Every structure is written in C-alpha cells, then in structure tokens.
Amino acid sequence: MRLVDPVRSRLSIPCEVIAGDEVGIVSGLADTNVLVSMGFTQVMSEASPNLRLVQVPGAGLDRID
C-alpha cells in the first residue's frame, strides 16, 4: 500500500503498520490497540478485543457496523 511508508515515517513510537483490505487484516487484529481503516465491520470488531481506538476517516456511519 502506498501510504505505509509515509505513515510509518511520521510515527514517533515503535509500532507495526499493517496494510490490506478489511478482510485481509482480520487475522492480525488480535493484538491491535489502534486501527485506522476505511471501514469497520462486525467481524473486525470480534477479532480485535484489545482495540482502544478506531478511526474511520470520513463523514457519517456508512462504513461502520
């Protein structure tokens, strides 16, 4: 994904940046604390018990289950 390197370069704390579609990242969400995604599904919610922050850029709730 073309945004991974620019995002990583702006982070001041060590973290793992995972890029993929909503289906492809589900397996990596178990230990995730912060998620920035273009959508947030029920499956993603169930796969991420440690989430503290979810950011879905945009207006409205169209892409949030």
Phi and psi in radians as a Rosetta constraint file:
Dihedral C 1 N 2 CA 2 C 2 CIRCULARHARMONIC -1.291 0.35
Dihedral N 2 CA 2 C 2 N 3 CIRCULARHARMONIC -0.245 0.35
Dihedral C 2 N 3 CA 3 C 3 CIRCULARHARMONIC -1.643 0.35
Dihedral N 3 CA 3 C 3 N 4 CIRCULARHARMONIC -0.147 0.35
Dihedral C 3 N 4 CA 4 C 4 CIRCULARHARMONIC -1.034 0.35
Dihedral N 4 CA 4 C 4 N 5 CIRCULARHARMONIC -0.914 0.35
Dihedral C 4 N 5 CA 5 C 5 CIRCULARHARMONIC -1.131 0.35
Dihedral N 5 CA 5 C 5 N 6 CIRCULARHARMONIC -0.776 0.35
Dihedral C 5 N 6 CA 6 C 6 CIRCULARHARMONIC -1.084 0.35
Dihedral N 6 CA 6 C 6 N 7 CIRCULARHARMONIC -0.672 0.35
Dihedral C 6 N 7 CA 7 C 7 CIRCULARHARMONIC -1.157 0.35
Dihedral N 7 CA 7 C 7 N 8 CIRCULARHARMONIC -0.852 0.35
Dihedral C 7 N 8 CA 8 C 8 CIRCULARHARMONIC -1.024 0.35
Dihedral N 8 CA 8 C 8 N 9 CIRCULARHARMONIC -0.661 0.35
Dihedral C 8 N 9 CA 9 C 9 CIRCULARHARMONIC -1.183 0.35
Dihedral N 9 CA 9 C 9 N 10 CIRCULARHARMONIC -0.346 0.35
Dihedral C 9 N 10 CA 10 C 10 CIRCULARHARMONIC -1.686 0.35
Dihedral N 10 CA 10 C 10 N 11 CIRCULARHARMONIC -0.092 0.35
Dihedral C 10 N 11 CA 11 C 11 CIRCULARHARMONIC -1.475 0.35
Dihedral N 11 CA 11 C 11 N 12 CIRCULARHARMONIC 2.294 0.35
Dihedral C 11 N 12 CA 12 C 12 CIRCULARHARMONIC -1.687 0.35
Dihedral N 12 CA 12 C 12 N 13 CIRCULARHARMONIC -0.103 0.35
Dihedral C 12 N 13 CA 13 C 13 CIRCULARHARMONIC -2.076 0.35
Dihedral N 13 CA 13 C 13 N 14 CIRCULARHARMONIC 2.650 0.35
Dihedral C 13 N 14 CA 14 C 14 CIRCULARHARMONIC -1.156 0.35
Dihedral N 14 CA 14 C 14 N 15 CIRCULARHARMONIC 2.316 0.35
Dihedral C 14 N 15 CA 15 C 15 CIRCULARHARMONIC -2.786 0.35
Dihedral N 15 CA 15 C 15 N 16 CIRCULARHARMONIC 2.895 0.35
Dihedral C 15 N 16 CA 16 C 16 CIRCULARHARMONIC -1.798 0.35
Dihedral N 16 CA 16 C 16 N 17 CIRCULARHARMONIC 2.264 0.35
Dihedral C 16 N 17 CA 17 C 17 CIRCULARHARMONIC -1.836 0.35
Dihedral N 17 CA 17 C 17 N 18 CIRCULARHARMONIC 2.123 0.35
Dihedral C 17 N 18 CA 18 C 18 CIRCULARHARMONIC -1.986 0.35
Dihedral N 18 CA 18 C 18 N 19 CIRCULARHARMONIC 2.269 0.35
Dihedral C 18 N 19 CA 19 C 19 CIRCULARHARMONIC -2.065 0.35
Dihedral N 19 CA 19 C 19 N 20 CIRCULARHARMONIC 2.419 0.35
Dihedral C 19 N 20 CA 20 C 20 CIRCULARHARMONIC 2.939 0.35
Dihedral N 20 CA 20 C 20 N 21 CIRCULARHARMONIC -3.130 0.35
Dihedral C 20 N 21 CA 21 C 21 CIRCULARHARMONIC -1.443 0.35
Dihedral N 21 CA 21 C 21 N 22 CIRCULARHARMONIC 3.023 0.35
Dihedral C 21 N 22 CA 22 C 22 CIRCULARHARMONIC -1.052 0.35
Dihedral N 22 CA 22 C 22 N 23 CIRCULARHARMONIC -0.597 0.35
Dihedral C 22 N 23 CA 23 C 23 CIRCULARHARMONIC -1.296 0.35
Dihedral N 23 CA 23 C 23 N 24 CIRCULARHARMONIC -0.720 0.35
Dihedral C 23 N 24 CA 24 C 24 CIRCULARHARMONIC -1.223 0.35
Dihedral N 24 CA 24 C 24 N 25 CIRCULARHARMONIC -0.401 0.35
Dihedral C 24 N 25 CA 25 C 25 CIRCULARHARMONIC -1.640 0.35
Dihedral N 25 CA 25 C 25 N 26 CIRCULARHARMONIC -0.123 0.35
Dihedral C 25 N 26 CA 26 C 26 CIRCULARHARMONIC -0.961 0.35
Dihedral N 26 CA 26 C 26 N 27 CIRCULARHARMONIC -0.724 0.35
Dihedral C 26 N 27 CA 27 C 27 CIRCULARHARMONIC -1.159 0.35
Dihedral N 27 CA 27 C 27 N 28 CIRCULARHARMONIC -0.348 0.35
Dihedral C 27 N 28 CA 28 C 28 CIRCULARHARMONIC -1.713 0.35
Dihedral N 28 CA 28 C 28 N 29 CIRCULARHARMONIC 0.151 0.35
Dihedral C 28 N 29 CA 29 C 29 CIRCULARHARMONIC -1.580 0.35
Dihedral N 29 CA 29 C 29 N 30 CIRCULARHARMONIC -0.149 0.35
Dihedral C 29 N 30 CA 30 C 30 CIRCULARHARMONIC -1.001 0.35
Dihedral N 30 CA 30 C 30 N 31 CIRCULARHARMONIC -0.647 0.35
Dihedral C 30 N 31 CA 31 C 31 CIRCULARHARMONIC -1.883 0.35
Dihedral N 31 CA 31 C 31 N 32 CIRCULARHARMONIC 0.252 0.35
Dihedral C 31 N 32 CA 32 C 32 CIRCULARHARMONIC -1.390 0.35
Dihedral N 32 CA 32 C 32 N 33 CIRCULARHARMONIC 2.350 0.35
Dihedral C 32 N 33 CA 33 C 33 CIRCULARHARMONIC -1.763 0.35
Dihedral N 33 CA 33 C 33 N 34 CIRCULARHARMONIC -0.630 0.35
Dihedral C 33 N 34 CA 34 C 34 CIRCULARHARMONIC -2.252 0.35
Dihedral N 34 CA 34 C 34 N 35 CIRCULARHARMONIC 2.320 0.35
Dihedral C 34 N 35 CA 35 C 35 CIRCULARHARMONIC -2.250 0.35
Dihedral N 35 CA 35 C 35 N 36 CIRCULARHARMONIC 2.196 0.35
Dihedral C 35 N 36 CA 36 C 36 CIRCULARHARMONIC -2.003 0.35
Dihedral N 36 CA 36 C 36 N 37 CIRCULARHARMONIC 2.057 0.35
Dihedral C 36 N 37 CA 37 C 37 CIRCULARHARMONIC -2.580 0.35
Dihedral N 37 CA 37 C 37 N 38 CIRCULARHARMONIC 2.738 0.35
Dihedral C 37 N 38 CA 38 C 38 CIRCULARHARMONIC -1.386 0.35
Dihedral N 38 CA 38 C 38 N 39 CIRCULARHARMONIC -0.071 0.35
Dihedral C 38 N 39 CA 39 C 39 CIRCULARHARMONIC -2.829 0.35
Dihedral N 39 CA 39 C 39 N 40 CIRCULARHARMONIC 2.841 0.35
Dihedral C 39 N 40 CA 40 C 40 CIRCULARHARMONIC -2.508 0.35
Dihedral N 40 CA 40 C 40 N 41 CIRCULARHARMONIC 1.973 0.35
Dihedral C 40 N 41 CA 41 C 41 CIRCULARHARMONIC -1.774 0.35
Dihedral N 41 CA 41 C 41 N 42 CIRCULARHARMONIC 2.928 0.35
Dihedral C 41 N 42 CA 42 C 42 CIRCULARHARMONIC -1.068 0.35
Dihedral N 42 CA 42 C 42 N 43 CIRCULARHARMONIC -0.674 0.35
Dihedral C 42 N 43 CA 43 C 43 CIRCULARHARMONIC -1.084 0.35
Dihedral N 43 CA 43 C 43 N 44 CIRCULARHARMONIC -0.740 0.35
Dihedral C 43 N 44 CA 44 C 44 CIRCULARHARMONIC -1.104 0.35
Dihedral N 44 CA 44 C 44 N 45 CIRCULARHARMONIC -0.718 0.35
Dihedral C 44 N 45 CA 45 C 45 CIRCULARHARMONIC -1.067 0.35
Dihedral N 45 CA 45 C 45 N 46 CIRCULARHARMONIC -0.811 0.35
Dihedral C 45 N 46 CA 46 C 46 CIRCULARHARMONIC -1.161 0.35
Dihedral N 46 CA 46 C 46 N 47 CIRCULARHARMONIC -0.470 0.35
Dihedral C 46 N 47 CA 47 C 47 CIRCULARHARMONIC -1.531 0.35
Dihedral N 47 CA 47 C 47 N 48 CIRCULARHARMONIC -0.039 0.35
Dihedral C 47 N 48 CA 48 C 48 CIRCULARHARMONIC -2.294 0.35
Dihedral N 48 CA 48 C 48 N 49 CIRCULARHARMONIC 1.265 0.35
Dihedral C 48 N 49 CA 49 C 49 CIRCULARHARMONIC -1.191 0.35
Dihedral N 49 CA 49 C 49 N 50 CIRCULARHARMONIC -0.291 0.35
Dihedral C 49 N 50 CA 50 C 50 CIRCULARHARMONIC -1.725 0.35
Dihedral N 50 CA 50 C 50 N 51 CIRCULARHARMONIC 0.106 0.35
Dihedral C 50 N 51 CA 51 C 51 CIRCULARHARMONIC -1.075 0.35
Dihedral N 51 CA 51 C 51 N 52 CIRCULARHARMONIC 2.355 0.35
Dihedral C 51 N 52 CA 52 C 52 CIRCULARHARMONIC -2.011 0.35
Dihedral N 52 CA 52 C 52 N 53 CIRCULARHARMONIC -0.404 0.35
Dihedral C 52 N 53 CA 53 C 53 CIRCULARHARMONIC -2.572 0.35
Dihedral N 53 CA 53 C 53 N 54 CIRCULARHARMONIC 2.297 0.35
Dihedral C 53 N 54 CA 54 C 54 CIRCULARHARMONIC -2.158 0.35
Dihedral N 54 CA 54 C 54 N 55 CIRCULARHARMONIC 2.192 0.35
Dihedral C 54 N 55 CA 55 C 55 CIRCULARHARMONIC -2.104 0.35
Dihedral N 55 CA 55 C 55 N 56 CIRCULARHARMONIC 2.118 0.35
Dihedral C 55 N 56 CA 56 C 56 CIRCULARHARMONIC -2.076 0.35
Dihedral N 56 CA 56 C 56 N 57 CIRCULARHARMONIC 1.782 0.35
Dihedral C 56 N 57 CA 57 C 57 CIRCULARHARMONIC -1.058 0.35
Dihedral N 57 CA 57 C 57 N 58 CIRCULARHARMONIC 2.427 0.35
Dihedral C 57 N 58 CA 58 C 58 CIRCULARHARMONIC 2.298 0.35
Dihedral N 58 CA 58 C 58 N 59 CIRCULARHARMONIC -3.020 0.35
Dihedral C 58 N 59 CA 59 C 59 CIRCULARHARMONIC -2.056 0.35
Dihedral N 59 CA 59 C 59 N 60 CIRCULARHARMONIC 2.531 0.35
Dihedral C 59 N 60 CA 60 C 60 CIRCULARHARMONIC 1.494 0.35
Dihedral N 60 CA 60 C 60 N 61 CIRCULARHARMONIC -3.025 0.35
Dihedral C 60 N 61 CA 61 C 61 CIRCULARHARMONIC -2.100 0.35
Dihedral N 61 CA 61 C 61 N 62 CIRCULARHARMONIC 0.342 0.35
Dihedral C 61 N 62 CA 62 C 62 CIRCULARHARMONIC -0.930 0.35
Dihedral N 62 CA 62 C 62 N 63 CIRCULARHARMONIC -0.715 0.35
Dihedral C 62 N 63 CA 63 C 63 CIRCULARHARMONIC -1.814 0.35
Dihedral N 63 CA 63 C 63 N 64 CIRCULARHARMONIC 0.327 0.35
Dihedral C 63 N 64 CA 64 C 64 CIRCULARHARMONIC -2.122 0.35
Dihedral N 64 CA 64 C 64 N 65 CIRCULARHARMONIC 2.073 0.35
